[in-house]
């Protein structure tokens, strides 16, 4: 990860590469599950707005990102690694949704989060337009998973997630028989793939100004 002299420098550097918190994320210019699967893109559809929080925690040995493993009881994306987040309620901004969902899913109190900005929106195959909201989380917080939504909470080094060499393109057969390509990364016993991997790769591109293949 890029060297900066202080925590304040890092926060300012990250914020400069993101969209301001007050901006609404447009559908145009979004990254997508369909970037690797252009023939699977629907001709036209209405997308549902959602947000996730990208929680960056300063630890003694570097920054980490709080991730979750979704509950095995959920009807969609069962057991997958995810960033805390969900569907946007009427009248909510992207950042309000991200903070609310992080509190509901993992018990992260909003007072511990300093928001930095918005990363590139991401369109999912399931019909959501997700806005990633990046925030710095100060230490001292406690987390409690909502058992209806979250099976586990863990942290992964930010440096690992920001290294594109750690992501591989993989292929899986969809229920309709079509083969779907996606990016995936493995860290210890965690398998990070699909939209979560896509949003993290997009964040790397925003922060480091590097085009990704």
C-alpha positions as CSV (number, residue, x, y, z in Angstrom):
1,X,0.0,0.0,0.0
2,X,1.2,3.5,-0.7
3,X,3.4,5.0,2.0
4,X,2.0,8.1,3.8
5,X,3.5,10.0,6.7
6,X,0.5,9.9,9.0
7,X,-3.0,8.7,9.5
8,X,-4.3,12.1,8.5
9,X,-2.3,12.0,5.3
10,X,-3.7,8.6,4.4
11,X,-7.2,9.7,5.0
12,X,-6.7,12.7,2.8
13,X,-5.0,10.7,0.1
14,X,-7.9,8.2,0.0
15,X,-10.5,10.9,0.0
16,X,-8.9,12.6,-3.0
17,X,-9.4,9.5,-5.1
18,X,-13.0,9.0,-4.2
19,X,-16.3,10.8,-5.0
20,X,-17.6,13.2,-2.3
21,X,-20.0,11.7,0.2
22,X,-22.8,14.0,-0.9
23,X,-22.8,12.8,-4.5
24,X,-25.4,10.4,-5.8
25,X,-23.8,7.6,-7.8
26,X,-25.0,7.5,-11.4
27,X,-25.7,4.2,-13.2
28,X,-23.4,5.2,-16.1
29,X,-19.8,4.3,-15.6
30,X,-20.5,1.5,-13.1
31,X,-18.4,-1.6,-13.0
32,X,-20.4,-4.8,-13.4
33,X,-20.7,-8.6,-13.1
34,X,-21.2,-8.4,-16.9
35,X,-17.8,-6.9,-17.6
36,X,-16.5,-10.4,-17.9
37,X,-19.8,-11.8,-19.2
38,X,-21.1,-9.3,-21.8
39,X,-23.4,-11.8,-23.5
40,X,-25.3,-12.3,-20.3
41,X,-26.2,-8.7,-19.8
42,X,-30.0,-8.0,-19.9
43,X,-31.1,-5.7,-22.7
44,X,-32.9,-3.4,-20.2
45,X,-33.9,-3.6,-16.5
46,X,-34.5,-1.4,-13.5
47,X,-31.8,-1.6,-10.9
48,X,-32.4,-1.5,-7.2
49,X,-30.1,0.9,-5.2
50,X,-27.9,-0.5,-2.5
51,X,-24.8,0.4,-0.6
52,X,-21.9,-1.3,1.2
53,X,-19.4,0.0,3.7
54,X,-15.7,-0.6,3.1
55,X,-14.5,-0.4,6.7
56,X,-10.8,0.3,7.0
57,X,-9.3,-0.4,10.4
58,X,-5.9,0.8,11.6
59,X,-4.1,-2.1,13.3
60,X,-0.6,-2.3,14.7
61,X,0.7,-4.2,11.6
62,X,-1.3,-2.2,9.0
63,X,-4.8,-1.5,7.8
64,X,-7.5,-4.2,7.5
65,X,-10.9,-4.4,5.9
66,X,-13.9,-5.8,7.9
67,X,-15.6,-8.5,5.9
68,X,-18.5,-10.9,6.7
69,X,-19.6,-14.4,5.7
70,X,-23.3,-14.3,4.9
71,X,-25.6,-16.6,6.8
72,X,-26.3,-20.1,5.4
73,X,-30.0,-19.3,6.1
74,X,-30.2,-16.5,3.5
75,X,-32.0,-17.2,0.2
76,X,-29.4,-15.5,-2.0
77,X,-25.6,-15.4,-2.0
78,X,-25.7,-17.9,0.9
79,X,-22.4,-18.3,2.7
80,X,-20.5,-15.8,0.5
81,X,-18.0,-13.3,1.7
82,X,-19.4,-9.8,1.6
83,X,-18.9,-6.2,2.7
84,X,-21.6,-5.1,5.3
85,X,-24.4,-3.5,3.4
86,X,-27.8,-3.8,1.8
87,X,-30.7,-2.3,-0.1
88,X,-31.2,1.5,0.2
89,X,-34.4,2.6,2.0
90,X,-36.5,5.4,0.4
91,X,-35.0,8.8,1.2
92,X,-31.6,7.5,2.3
93,X,-28.3,8.5,0.8
94,X,-25.6,6.0,-0.1
95,X,-23.6,6.7,3.1
96,X,-26.6,6.6,5.3
97,X,-27.5,3.1,4.0
98,X,-24.0,1.9,4.5
99,X,-23.8,3.0,8.1
100,X,-27.2,1.7,8.9
101,X,-26.6,-1.7,7.4
102,X,-23.2,-2.1,9.0
103,X,-24.9,-1.4,12.4
104,X,-27.7,-3.8,11.7
105,X,-25.5,-6.6,10.3
106,X,-22.4,-6.4,12.5
107,X,-23.2,-4.0,15.3
108,X,-20.7,-1.4,14.2
109,X,-21.6,1.9,15.8
110,X,-21.5,4.8,13.3
111,X,-19.7,7.0,15.8
112,X,-16.6,4.9,15.2
113,X,-16.6,5.5,11.4
114,X,-15.0,8.5,9.6
115,X,-16.3,8.5,6.1
116,X,-13.8,9.1,3.3
117,X,-15.9,9.0,0.1
118,X,-17.7,6.9,-2.5
119,X,-16.0,4.3,-4.8
120,X,-17.1,3.2,-8.2
121,X,-20.7,1.8,-8.3
122,X,-21.1,-1.8,-9.1
123,X,-24.0,-3.5,-11.0
124,X,-24.7,-7.1,-9.9
125,X,-26.2,-9.9,-11.9
126,X,-29.0,-10.0,-9.3
127,X,-30.2,-6.5,-10.3
128,X,-28.6,-4.2,-7.7
129,X,-26.5,-1.0,-8.2
130,X,-24.2,-1.0,-5.2
131,X,-22.4,2.1,-4.1
132,X,-19.3,1.3,-2.0
133,X,-18.8,3.8,0.8
134,X,-15.2,3.9,2.2
135,X,-14.8,4.7,5.9
136,X,-12.0,4.6,8.5
137,X,-12.9,2.8,11.7
138,X,-11.1,3.8,14.8
139,X,-10.2,1.1,17.3
140,X,-12.2,0.4,20.4
141,X,-15.3,-0.8,18.6
142,X,-17.1,-4.1,19.3
143,X,-18.9,-6.2,16.7
144,X,-21.9,-8.5,17.1
145,X,-23.1,-10.4,14.1
146,X,-26.8,-10.4,13.3
147,X,-27.4,-14.2,13.2
148,X,-30.2,-13.8,10.6
149,X,-27.7,-12.3,8.1
150,X,-24.1,-12.9,9.2
151,X,-22.4,-16.1,10.0
152,X,-19.0,-14.7,10.7
153,X,-17.0,-11.4,10.9
154,X,-13.3,-11.2,10.1
155,X,-10.6,-8.8,8.9
156,X,-8.4,-9.1,5.9
157,X,-5.2,-7.1,5.3
158,X,-6.0,-4.0,3.1
159,X,-2.6,-4.5,1.4
160,X,-3.6,-8.0,0.3
161,X,-6.9,-6.8,-1.1
162,X,-5.3,-3.9,-2.9
163,X,-2.8,-6.2,-4.8
164,X,-4.4,-7.2,-8.2
165,X,-1.9,-10.1,-8.4
166,X,-3.9,-11.8,-5.7
167,X,-7.0,-12.0,-7.9
168,X,-7.6,-14.7,-10.5
169,X,-10.2,-15.0,-13.1
170,X,-12.3,-18.1,-12.6
171,X,-15.3,-19.7,-14.3
172,X,-18.4,-21.3,-12.8
173,X,-21.5,-22.8,-14.5
174,X,-24.7,-20.9,-13.8
175,X,-28.0,-22.7,-13.0
176,X,-29.1,-22.2,-16.6
177,X,-26.0,-23.9,-17.9
178,X,-24.2,-20.7,-19.0
179,X,-20.6,-20.3,-17.9
180,X,-19.9,-17.2,-15.9
181,X,-16.5,-15.7,-15.4
182,X,-15.6,-13.8,-12.2
183,X,-12.6,-12.6,-10.1
184,X,-11.7,-14.4,-6.9
185,X,-9.0,-14.1,-4.2
186,X,-8.0,-16.5,-1.5
187,X,-6.6,-15.3,1.9
188,X,-6.0,-18.0,4.4
189,X,-9.3,-20.0,4.5
190,X,-11.4,-17.2,3.0
191,X,-12.7,-17.2,-0.5
192,X,-13.5,-13.7,-1.7
193,X,-15.2,-13.6,-5.1
194,X,-18.0,-12.2,-7.3
195,X,-19.3,-8.7,-6.6
196,X,-17.2,-8.3,-3.5
197,X,-14.0,-9.0,-5.4
198,X,-15.1,-6.8,-8.2
199,X,-15.8,-3.8,-5.9
200,X,-12.4,-4.2,-4.1
201,X,-10.6,-4.4,-7.5
202,X,-12.4,-1.2,-8.5
203,X,-11.3,0.5,-5.3
204,X,-7.7,-0.4,-6.2
205,X,-8.2,1.2,-9.6
206,X,-9.6,4.4,-8.0
207,X,-6.9,4.7,-5.4
208,X,-3.9,3.9,-7.6
209,X,-5.1,5.1,-10.9
210,X,-4.3,1.8,-12.6
211,X,-6.4,0.3,-15.3
212,X,-7.3,-3.4,-14.6
213,X,-7.5,-6.0,-17.3
